């Protein structure tokens, strides 16, 4: 028994250089399709810069009033008052420009994640083989530390806004895919069969039946995408993206408690505002309105 234990202790599995192979793949991509990466940098930087310019073109006080008016239109006077106080506080802490830079980064990353996530979720819901392939990839994306996929992002796109946006997309994408697939799979099969019985083609069944009925779940996925994108602002700040993440990172490295608290509070205000706005869009979907009417009649 002791001899078997000794032999087992001396035996080693051969090393598989997976990390070296991944490095070689990154180098090959960097050397052969570099112009593609340059184009991606141009698109992402232009989108974030343009949106930031639009959000900071008007005076801060005007933008605070506009955010409050949007809250009043979509929700209530209470939320409008919260928006007025919250964004006014951000402005008074001299964090408004950084907050708008962060908001631009979050919106661009969220749009990219949604444009990728919803079609992939639809394919996964309608094809079991696609779902089997997508699920472990999503598990990997959710469990892999963000710092790990920041490394190839920096190698491809250098320091700046682009690696921060793409790392945010990778981190925030899985909920959009999962909740889109879940929403479509939960659509009552009898409703789908009724559409098929009336001779509706698959495309019409998808756009006229499955997507509208799955919209609450899809909107919940979009909400989670935005929230996860906002949680990545510090990571984006570490790789050179402008915004509140840069202030938080500087506060941590320089032990500046006041700056860190003010930037962190600004992130919280943005998170609450975006969460409530996206929740309203979900509540205003046709399915949600029908459910509210049915509940009101039942009472």
C-alpha positions as CSV (number, residue, x, y, z in Angstrom):
1,X,0.0,0.0,0.0
2,X,2.8,2.4,0.9
3,X,4.6,1.6,-2.3
4,X,1.5,2.4,-4.4
5,X,1.1,5.7,-2.5
6,X,4.8,6.5,-3.2
7,X,4.4,5.8,-6.9
8,X,1.2,7.8,-7.0
9,X,3.0,10.7,-5.3
10,X,5.8,10.6,-7.8
11,X,3.6,10.4,-10.9
12,X,2.8,13.7,-12.6
13,X,0.4,14.3,-15.5
14,X,2.1,15.9,-18.5
15,X,1.7,19.6,-18.6
16,X,-0.7,20.9,-21.3
17,X,0.4,24.4,-22.3
18,X,-3.2,25.8,-22.7
19,X,-2.0,29.3,-21.6
20,X,0.8,29.2,-24.2
21,X,-1.7,28.2,-26.9
22,X,-4.0,31.0,-26.0
23,X,-1.2,33.4,-26.1
24,X,-0.2,32.2,-29.6
25,X,-3.8,32.6,-30.7
26,X,-3.9,36.2,-29.4
27,X,-0.6,37.0,-31.2
28,X,-1.9,35.5,-34.4
29,X,-5.1,37.5,-34.3
30,X,-3.2,40.7,-33.4
31,X,-0.8,40.2,-36.3
32,X,-3.3,39.1,-39.0
33,X,-6.5,41.1,-38.4
34,X,-5.2,44.2,-36.7
35,X,-7.2,46.5,-39.0
36,X,-10.4,44.9,-37.7
37,X,-9.4,45.8,-34.1
38,X,-8.6,49.3,-35.2
39,X,-12.0,49.7,-36.7
40,X,-13.6,48.4,-33.5
41,X,-11.7,50.9,-31.5
42,X,-12.8,53.7,-33.8
43,X,-16.5,52.7,-33.6
44,X,-16.5,52.2,-29.8
45,X,-14.6,55.4,-29.0
46,X,-16.7,57.4,-31.4
47,X,-19.9,56.1,-29.9
48,X,-18.9,56.8,-26.3
49,X,-17.4,60.2,-27.1
50,X,-20.4,61.3,-29.1
51,X,-22.9,60.2,-26.4
52,X,-20.8,61.9,-23.8
53,X,-20.7,65.1,-25.8
54,X,-24.5,64.9,-26.2
55,X,-25.0,64.4,-22.5
56,X,-22.6,67.3,-21.5
57,X,-23.5,69.8,-24.3
58,X,-26.2,71.5,-22.3
59,X,-25.5,73.1,-18.9
60,X,-25.6,70.7,-15.9
61,X,-28.6,72.3,-14.4
62,X,-30.6,71.9,-17.6
63,X,-29.6,68.2,-17.8
64,X,-30.6,67.7,-14.2
65,X,-34.1,69.1,-15.0
66,X,-34.3,66.9,-18.1
67,X,-33.5,63.8,-16.2
68,X,-36.1,64.8,-13.6
69,X,-38.7,65.5,-16.3
70,X,-38.0,62.0,-17.8
71,X,-38.6,60.5,-14.4
72,X,-41.9,62.4,-14.1
73,X,-43.0,61.3,-17.5
74,X,-42.2,57.6,-17.1
75,X,-42.9,57.1,-13.4
76,X,-44.2,59.6,-10.9
77,X,-43.5,63.0,-9.2
78,X,-41.8,61.1,-6.3
79,X,-39.3,59.6,-8.7
80,X,-38.9,63.0,-10.5
81,X,-38.1,64.5,-7.1
82,X,-35.5,61.8,-6.4
83,X,-34.0,62.4,-9.8
84,X,-33.8,66.1,-9.2
85,X,-32.2,65.7,-5.8
86,X,-29.9,62.8,-6.9
87,X,-28.5,64.4,-10.1
88,X,-28.3,67.8,-8.3
89,X,-26.2,66.1,-5.7
90,X,-23.9,64.6,-8.3
91,X,-23.5,68.1,-9.8
92,X,-22.8,69.7,-6.5
93,X,-20.1,67.1,-5.8
94,X,-18.5,68.1,-9.2
95,X,-19.0,64.5,-10.5
96,X,-21.6,65.3,-13.2
97,X,-19.2,65.1,-16.2
98,X,-17.7,61.9,-14.9
99,X,-21.2,60.5,-14.3
100,X,-22.2,61.3,-17.9
101,X,-19.0,59.6,-19.1
102,X,-19.9,56.5,-17.1
103,X,-23.5,56.7,-18.4
104,X,-22.2,56.8,-21.9
105,X,-20.0,53.8,-21.4
106,X,-22.8,51.8,-19.8
107,X,-25.3,52.7,-22.5
108,X,-22.9,51.8,-25.3
109,X,-21.9,48.5,-23.6
110,X,-25.5,47.7,-22.9
111,X,-26.7,48.3,-26.4
112,X,-23.9,46.0,-27.8
113,X,-24.8,43.3,-25.2
114,X,-28.5,43.5,-26.0
115,X,-27.9,43.4,-29.8
116,X,-25.8,40.2,-29.3
117,X,-27.7,38.7,-26.4
118,X,-31.3,38.8,-27.7
119,X,-30.7,37.1,-31.1
120,X,-28.5,34.5,-29.4
121,X,-31.2,33.9,-26.8
122,X,-33.8,33.5,-29.5
123,X,-31.7,31.0,-31.3
124,X,-31.0,29.1,-28.1
125,X,-34.8,29.0,-27.3
126,X,-35.7,27.7,-30.8
127,X,-32.8,25.2,-31.2
128,X,-31.8,22.8,-28.4
129,X,-28.4,22.2,-29.9
130,X,-27.6,25.9,-29.9
131,X,-28.7,26.0,-26.2
132,X,-26.4,23.2,-25.3
133,X,-23.4,25.0,-26.8
134,X,-24.4,28.4,-25.5
135,X,-24.9,27.4,-21.8
136,X,-21.4,26.4,-20.9
137,X,-20.0,29.5,-22.7
138,X,-22.3,31.7,-20.6
139,X,-21.2,29.8,-17.5
140,X,-17.6,30.5,-18.4
141,X,-18.3,34.2,-19.0
142,X,-20.1,34.5,-15.7
143,X,-17.5,32.7,-13.6
144,X,-14.3,33.9,-15.2
145,X,-12.9,36.9,-13.2
146,X,-13.1,40.1,-15.2
147,X,-9.4,40.8,-14.8
148,X,-8.6,37.6,-16.9
149,X,-10.4,38.7,-20.0
150,X,-9.1,42.2,-19.6
151,X,-5.7,40.9,-20.5
152,X,-6.5,40.0,-24.1
153,X,-8.7,43.0,-24.4
154,X,-5.8,45.3,-23.6
155,X,-3.5,43.3,-26.0
156,X,-6.0,43.8,-28.8
157,X,-7.2,47.3,-28.1
158,X,-4.6,49.0,-25.9
159,X,-5.4,51.0,-22.8
160,X,-8.5,53.2,-23.1
161,X,-12.3,53.1,-23.5
162,X,-12.5,50.1,-25.9
163,X,-11.2,47.4,-23.6
164,X,-13.3,48.7,-20.8
165,X,-16.5,48.6,-23.0
166,X,-15.7,45.1,-24.3
167,X,-14.9,43.7,-20.9
168,X,-18.2,45.2,-19.7
169,X,-20.1,43.5,-22.7
170,X,-18.6,40.1,-21.8
171,X,-19.5,40.5,-18.2
172,X,-23.0,41.8,-18.7
173,X,-24.1,39.6,-21.7
174,X,-25.1,36.3,-20.0
175,X,-28.4,37.6,-18.3
176,X,-29.6,39.0,-21.6
177,X,-29.2,35.6,-23.3
178,X,-30.5,33.5,-20.5
179,X,-33.6,35.5,-19.8
180,X,-34.5,35.9,-23.5
181,X,-34.3,32.1,-23.9
182,X,-36.2,31.5,-20.7
183,X,-39.0,33.9,-21.7
184,X,-39.5,32.4,-25.1
185,X,-39.4,28.8,-23.7
186,X,-42.1,29.8,-21.1
187,X,-44.6,30.9,-23.7
188,X,-47.6,28.7,-23.5
189,X,-47.3,26.0,-26.2
190,X,-51.0,26.0,-26.8
191,X,-50.8,29.6,-27.9
192,X,-48.0,28.8,-30.3
193,X,-49.9,25.8,-31.6
194,X,-53.0,28.0,-32.2
195,X,-50.8,30.3,-34.3
196,X,-49.5,27.3,-36.3
197,X,-53.1,26.0,-36.7
198,X,-54.1,29.3,-38.4
199,X,-51.2,28.9,-40.8
200,X,-48.9,31.6,-39.4
201,X,-45.2,31.2,-40.5
202,X,-42.5,30.7,-38.0
203,X,-41.3,34.3,-38.3
204,X,-44.8,35.6,-37.6
205,X,-45.2,33.3,-34.6
206,X,-41.9,34.6,-33.3
207,X,-42.6,38.3,-33.8
208,X,-46.3,38.2,-33.1
209,X,-46.7,35.7,-30.3
210,X,-43.4,34.5,-28.7
211,X,-41.5,37.8,-28.4
212,X,-44.5,39.9,-27.1
213,X,-45.4,37.3,-24.5
214,X,-41.7,36.9,-23.5
215,X,-41.2,40.7,-23.3
216,X,-41.4,40.9,-19.5
217,X,-38.6,38.4,-19.2
218,X,-36.6,40.0,-22.0
219,X,-36.9,43.4,-20.3
220,X,-35.8,41.9,-17.0
221,X,-32.7,40.6,-18.9
222,X,-32.0,44.1,-20.3
223,X,-32.3,45.5,-16.8
224,X,-29.8,43.1,-15.5
225,X,-27.5,43.8,-18.4
226,X,-27.5,47.5,-17.5
227,X,-27.0,46.9,-13.8
228,X,-24.0,44.6,-14.5
229,X,-22.6,47.1,-16.9
230,X,-22.7,49.8,-14.3
231,X,-21.0,47.4,-11.8
232,X,-18.0,47.2,-14.2
233,X,-17.2,51.0,-14.1
234,X,-14.3,50.5,-11.7
235,X,-12.8,47.8,-13.9
236,X,-13.2,50.1,-16.9
237,X,-11.5,52.9,-15.0
238,X,-8.5,50.7,-14.3
239,X,-7.9,50.3,-18.0
240,X,-8.1,53.9,-18.9
241,X,-11.9,54.5,-19.5
242,X,-13.0,58.0,-18.3
243,X,-15.7,58.3,-15.8
244,X,-16.6,57.5,-12.2
245,X,-14.5,54.4,-12.3
246,X,-11.3,56.5,-12.8
247,X,-12.2,58.5,-9.7
248,X,-12.9,55.4,-7.6
249,X,-9.6,53.8,-8.8
250,X,-7.7,56.9,-7.9
251,X,-9.4,57.2,-4.5
252,X,-8.4,53.6,-3.8
253,X,-4.8,53.9,-4.9
254,X,-4.3,57.3,-3.2
255,X,-6.5,56.5,-0.1
256,X,-8.7,59.5,-0.7
257,X,-11.8,58.7,1.3
258,X,-13.9,61.7,0.3
259,X,-13.3,61.2,-3.5
260,X,-14.1,57.5,-3.2
261,X,-17.3,58.1,-1.3
262,X,-18.6,60.9,-3.7
263,X,-17.8,58.8,-6.8
264,X,-19.4,55.7,-5.2
265,X,-22.5,57.6,-4.2
266,X,-22.8,58.9,-7.8
267,X,-22.7,55.3,-9.1
268,X,-25.5,54.4,-6.7
269,X,-27.7,57.3,-7.9
270,X,-27.1,56.3,-11.5
271,X,-27.9,52.7,-10.7
272,X,-31.2,53.5,-9.0
273,X,-32.2,55.8,-11.8
274,X,-31.4,53.3,-14.6
275,X,-33.1,50.5,-12.7
276,X,-36.3,52.4,-12.2
277,X,-36.4,53.6,-15.8
278,X,-35.9,50.1,-17.3
279,X,-38.5,48.7,-14.8
280,X,-41.0,51.2,-16.2
281,X,-40.3,50.1,-19.8
282,X,-41.0,46.5,-18.7
283,X,-44.3,47.5,-17.0
284,X,-45.5,49.3,-20.1
285,X,-45.2,46.3,-22.3
286,X,-48.5,45.0,-23.8
287,X,-48.4,41.8,-21.8
288,X,-47.7,43.7,-18.5
289,X,-50.6,46.1,-19.2
290,X,-52.9,43.2,-19.9
291,X,-51.9,41.5,-16.7
292,X,-52.5,44.8,-14.7
293,X,-55.9,45.1,-16.3
294,X,-56.8,41.5,-15.4
295,X,-55.7,42.0,-11.9
296,X,-57.7,45.2,-11.5
297,X,-60.8,43.5,-12.8
298,X,-60.3,40.6,-10.4
299,X,-60.2,43.0,-7.5
